[in-house]
Amino acid sequence: MLGPHPPLHPRSGLLALALVALAAGPAAAETVTFHLSDDGTCSASAAPPRPGPLACTVWRRQDLGRFGAATLTALQMVAADSDGAALGEVVVTETEGATRRIVTRQRPGHQPDFADLAWPEGEALPVPHLEGPWTAAAAQVGEAVVLWVGGVENPAFVKLGGRWRETRIREVVAAARAEAKGRLVGQLVGFEPRTMEARFAAFEPLDPRRPGPAIRGELAIYRLVVHASGVLELGERRPAQPLPALPEGQEPGRTAPMRFEADGTATCAASAFGDDDDPAGLHLRAAPAATATSLMRAPKLGGYGLDFEITGARDGWFRVTSGSYPLGPEELGPRARKTFSDTGWVHGSKLATGLSYRELHVLPHPLSGIVARVDNMPGGPSALDNVGAGQAQALRGCLGRWIEMDVRMPSGAVHRGWMPRTCANQLTTCG
C-alpha cells in the first residue's frame, strides 16, 4: 500500500518534477527537473547546469476522463540536450478545481544516456519502467476509480475514499494460477479497466505422449473486483478465447515446428556445441541411451568442441546433425578435419550454449510464466554470451528454437526454464 500522498500543487504556476540522474562516468549526480505549466507546455532544467539548454517537449498527451470533480490526464515529457541525450517521464495528473496532484510517474523504456534515475522520496508515486509502447486507461467502478498506466508488468492504481492506492497486478496473476486446476497460467496479456476484464495466457502441460502440436493453450478471462481495501481481486471467470497470434518479431521460435513425434521426440531447430572434458571426447550414439552404439567420439581441440545442429530431443538426449569444429586444421591441428554428417544422439550434459535472451520461461512460449530474469547478471544483457556467468549449466530439452536449460545466477541459485534465443558461437559473443 502506498504511503502518504504527495502534496497538492496550486494549479497556477509550475508543477515541478525532479529527477536525480547519475551521469555516466565520474560526473557528479545530476538533478533534472520538469516544469509543467497550465497551458500544457513544459520546460526542463538541470542542476548542476549543463553547458547547453535542455529542450522539453510534451511528446504525448492522453485525457483519461472526468471522475467526480477530478480530471485525469496522462502526459509524456521528454527533455533533450544539444548532444541528443534524452530523458523522459510519463506522469498522470489529477486536476480538481485550482489544484493539481501527481498520481503516478515513471520513465519509459531503458534510457541509456543516463546511468540511473531515482525518484525523490514522497514527491510522487514510484512506478517501474514502461516497456515498449505505453497506454493509459481509467474507469469508474462503483465508488472506486481504477487507473492503469503502461504494460501488463505495471501495477494498477485504485482511488477509494479520496485516497490513491497501488495494487499489484502480479497478485491477481498469482490468484489465477492458484485457481488454474492443472493448467499453467502464464503472463497477464491484457487488462481493461473499463470492463475490469483481465486476460491471462493459460497452457496445458507439455505431454510427449501426445503426438502433434506441443503447445496447447487459451486465453483465460476473469472479471476483477475492487475489494473494500482498494485491492483488485479475482472475480468470476468468463468464457475462454484462443491465444492471440503473436506480432511479427515477438515469437522467436516461429520458424521452427514445435511438435512431438510418435515416439515422444520433440522437434527442434537449435544449435549447441560439445562440452565434454574427457580427452577421448564425447560419444555420438545411435539412439538416446547410454548403452546405444557409439557412432563416433569427438574430443575438444584447443578448448573447442564440435558445433552441432539439433533437430530433436527426448529424455534428456539431443538428436544432432552436421557436427564440425569452429576452426580448421591450421588452428586446431589435423584432427579438426573430423566432422559428423550423420544423425546421432548426445546427452544434454555434454552440450553447451550461451544465452542471448533476458528471460527463462516456464514453457517454450513467450506468454508463458517467467521463471527468472537473467539481465541482472554482471554487465546486463550484453554479457549474456557464451562465456562467464552467462553460460547455461546444463541443457535439458528443446522445442522449435527454444532450449530448456539450467542457468546458474550470480547469487549461486540455479533456475531451470526455456529460452528461445541462444548463442552457440564459440568464437565470439552474439548480438
N, C-alpha and C positions, 0 to 999 in steps of 0.2 A: 504494500500500500504506500502511496505517496506521502511525503512529508508535508510540512506547511506550504500553503500556496505562495508563489511569488507575489509581490505586491502589485496592486492595480496601478497602472500608469495613467496620468492625465492624458486625454486624447489630444489636447493642444500641445504643441512642441514635438519633441522627438522621442521615439521609443528605441532605446539603445540595447543592443545585444552584444556582449563582449565574448570574444573567442580567444582562448590562450593557445597560441601556436608555437610549438617547439621547433624552431627553424632547423633545417639540416645543417650539419657541421657544427663548428664551435660557437656559432652566433648565440646571443642571449635569447631567452624566451621572449616571444613577441605576442602582444595582445592586439587582435584585430576587432574593431567594434563596428557593427552595423547600426545605422541610424535610419529608422523608418518614419517618414513624415506623413502627415494627414492626407496629402494629395496623392499618396501611393508610390512616391519615388523613394529612393534610398541613397544613402551615401555611406562611405566606409573610411575609417581612419586606423592608423597603426601606431602602437607605442612599444618601443621607441620608433620614431618616424622612419619611414622608408625613404630612400633617395628620391623616388618619384611618387606621384599621387596614386591612390587606389581608386579605380573606377568601379562604381556599384551599379548593378542592373537588376531590376525585378524581372527575372527571366520568365517566371510563370506565376500566374495568379489564378486561384480557383475559389469561387464563392460557394461555400458549403450549405448555406441556408440560414434562415432565422428560426431560432428556438426560444419561444417565450419573448423576453425583451432583449435577448442577445443575438448577435450575428457572428457566425464563424467564417473565417477566411484563411485559406492556405496560400502561402507565398514562398517562392524560391528566390533567394537573393544570391548574387554572385559578385564577389569583389576580385578584381584582377589588377596586377601591376603592369608596368610598361614592358616587362620581360615575358609576360604571358602567364606567370604563376597565378593560379586562381584558387579561391577558397569559396565554398558555397554553404548555404544554410537554408533549410526548409523550416518554416515556422507556421503554426496555426495560432491566429489571434482571435480573441473573443472580445467584441465591442458591445458595450452596454451603456447607452447614454453617452456621457462625456468621459468614460473610462475605457481603457483597453488593457487586456491581460494576455500574456503569453501562455498558451495552453501546452503546446509541445514545441520542441525544436530538435533538429537532427541534421546531420550532414549527409548529402547523397553520395553514395559510392565511396571508393578509395580515392583519396586526394594526395597523389604522390608528391606534389610540390610542397607539402608541409609534412614534417615527420610525424607529428601527432597533434591532436586537439584535445582540450579538456574544458568542460563547461564549468563556470564558477558555481560553487555550491549555492543552492537556494534561489538562483536568479531565474532559472527556468527548469522545466522537467526534462531530464536527460533521456534520450531515446537512441537506440542503436543506429548503425549505418543504414542508409537506404541502399539496397542493392538493385541496380538496373532502374528502368523507368518507374517512377513512383506515382501513386494515385492517392486520393483522399476522399472520404465519404463520411457523412454524418446523418443520423436519423433519430427521430423521437420514438422511444419505445416505452409506452406507458408514461411514468413520471421521470424516466431517465433519458438522457441524451447519450448516444453511443457514437464515438468518433474513432476512425481508423485511418492511419497515415502510413503509406509505404507498402511493402510486400508482405507475404504471408509470415515472414520471420519476425515482423514487428508487433508490438503489443497494441491492444485497443485501449481506449480511454472512455470511462463512463462518468457522466456528471449526474449525481444524485444528491438531493438535499443541498444544492448550491455548492457542492464540492466535487472536483475532478479526482478520479482515482484511476490508476493504471491497473489493467487486468491482463495477465499473460495468456496469450492465445495458446502457448505451449501447454498450459494446464488443461485446457479444453482438449487438446490433442491427446494428452495422457488419459483423460477420461474416455475418449473414443477408443483408444487402444485397449483399455480395460474392459470395455463393453463388446469388443470385437468378436469374441467367441470363435476362435480358430482362424480368423483372418489376420493378416499382418497389416495393420493400419500404418500408412506411411505419412507423407507430408500433408499439411493443410494446403490445398490447391487454391482455395478462394474463400473469402468471407465478405458478405454483402450486408452492411448494417441496415439497409432499408428493409430487407426481408428477414434479417437475422439468420440467414442460412449460411452454414459453414460446410464446405465440400472437402472431403478427405480422400486421398488415394488409398484404396484397400486391395490387398492381394491375397491370393491363395498361396500357401507354402509351396516351394518347389517340390516336384514329385517325379523323379526319374523313372518311376514305374509306369508313368502315363505318357506314352509316345505322343509326339505332336508339339504344338506351341508350349514353350516352357513358362511364359509369363501370362498369367490369367488374373484379371483384376477388374475393378469397377470404381466408380465414384460413390462413396458413402456420404449421404447428405443428412445433416442434422439441423434442426432449428435450435438456436441458442436462446437462453432466457437470462434476464438480469436478476441476480439474487438481491435480496434486501440490503446486503452489504456492498453492492455495487460490482460484484464479481460476475463475470459471464460463466454460465454453466451449460452443460449439455442438456438439451431438451428432447423432444420427440424425433424419431428417425423418419425421414422421408424416403420415397422410392429411390432406389439406386439408379445411376446413369452410367453409360460407358465411360471408360477412361478417355480423356481428351487426347487427340493426336498432338504430339509434341512439335513445336515450331522447328523449322529447319535450323540446324546447328545446336539444338538442345538435346539431341538423342545420340550420344556418342557412339552407340553400338548399332545404329540404324541400318548400316550397310551389310551387316552380317546376320545370318539366320540364327535364331535363338530357339532351338528345338531339342527335344530328346528323341534319340533314335530308339529302335525297338529293343535294343539290349541295354538301354539306360544311359548310353553315351550322350553327353551334352555336345552339341555342335558349337565350334569356336572358330574365330578368325583373329588370333592374337599372336604375340611374339614373346620369346624369353631366351635366355642363354644358359648354357650349362654351368653349374656351380658345385662341382664335386672335387674336393681336395685330394682324393685318392690318386696317387701317382699313376695308377693304371687307367684311371678315367671312369667316367660314369657309364652305366650299362644302358644301351638302347635295346629294349626287349620286344619280342614278337607279340606279346599280349600284356594286358595290365595286371601283372602278377610278378612277385619277386622270384618265383620258380620258373617263369617262362624263359624260353630260349633267348640267350643274349646274341643279338644280331651284330653288335659292334661295341667296342669300348672307345670313348673319346676323352682323352686327358686334357687338362688345361695346358696351354702353351703360352709361356710368358705371362701367366696370370689370366689369360683369356680362354673362355670356354666356347664351344660351338654355339652359333646363333641358330635358333630353331623357329620354324613356323608351326603354330599349334592349330590343329583342326578339330580337336575333341578332348573330352576329359571324362573320366569315370573312376570313382572310388579313390581319388587322390592321385591317379595316374593321368598323364597327359599324352595324347596322340600327337606325334610330331613328324614333320617332314622337312626336307630341304635344309639340312644342317651343314654349316660351313663356318670356318673361323673368320673373325672380322679383319684379320691381316694375313698377308701372304707369306710364302716361304722366305722372302727376303728379310722380313722382320721376325718371324717366329721359327724359322728352320724348315727343313724338308717335310716334317710331319704335318705341317699346316696344309699340305696338299690334300689331306684326308677330308673327304666330305661324306655326307649322308644323303642319299637321294631316294631312299625307300620310305616306308611308313613304319614307325616304331613307337614304343611307349617308354616314357621316362617318368619316374616318380617325382612328384612336386617338390619333395625335399631336396632334390638335386638340380632344381631350376631356380633362376632368379630373374628379377626385372626391377627397374626403378619406378618411381612414382612420378606421375605427370598430371595429377588431378588433386583437388583440395579435400575431397571428402571420401570416406568409406561408407558405403550404403549397406543396408540390411539385405537387399535383393539387387539383382542386376537390372535396375530401373531407376532413372533419375528422380522419380517421385516417391520412391520407397524411403523408409526412415533412414536417418543418418546416424551411423554408429559413432563416428568420431571425425573431427575436422583436423586435417594434417597440415594446414597452412600456419599452424602455430609452432612449427619446427624452426630451428635456427635458420635465419635467412629468408623465411617466408616461402611462398610458392616456388620462387626461382631455385630454391635449394632442394626441391623435391626431384632429385635426379637419381642416377644410378650409383652414387657414391655416398658414403657417410650415413647420416641419420635418416636419409630419405629412402633407403633401400628396404624393400619388403623382406620380411624374415623368412617366410615360407609361402609357397603357392599351394592352394587347396582345391581349386576348381576353376572352370571358366564357362561362359555362355556368350556367344557372339563375340564382341570385342571386350567384354567385361571379364576380369580375373578376380577370383576370390583369393584373399591373401591375409596373412598375419602381418601387422605392422607394429614395430616397436616404437613408442613415442619417446621423446626426450626424458620424460618422467620415469621411464622404465616399464610403463604399462604396455601390454600387448593387446591390440584390438584386431578382431577378425571381421572383414567385410569385403564388399565388392567395389572395384574401381574400374571405370570404363576406359581410361587412357593411361597407358604405362609407357615406360622408356626402356626399351630393350637394346639401346645403343651402348656398347661397352667402351666406345672411344671418346664420347663427348656427352654433354648434357642435352636434354631435349627441351625445345622451346615450348 
